[in-house]
Amino acid sequence: MTPHKHDAKFVFTEFQNNTGWDSDFVSWCVGLLAALYAYFSLDTATHFSEEIPNASVLVPRASKLPFFMIFSLSATHLRMARYLF
C-alpha cells in the first residue's frame, strides 16, 4: 500500500492523458472501444440460436438491442464530455 492516496474528488474528476494522443477526448473515446466490443458482440446471439425457442424473432431482437443501448450510452457520454473537457 502506498502511504499517499488521492481523495474521491481527484479520483472521479481528474483525467490524466498519458497515452500520447493530443486530445483528451480522443484518448477517452479510444479507451471505450474495448468496452464497446464487449457490449456489441452480436456473435453471441447467433451461437445460441439453435437452443433458443422462437429464434427467428428473438435473435434479431437480441442483435438490435446492444446497438440501441450503446447509442444511448454514447449520447450520454458525449453530453458529459462537453462539460468535462
Secondary structure, 3 states (H helix, E strand, C coil): CCCCCCCHHHHHHCCCCCCCCCCHHHHHHHHCHHHHHHHCCCHHHHHCCCCCCCHHHHHHHHHHHHHHHHHHHHHHHHHHHHHHC
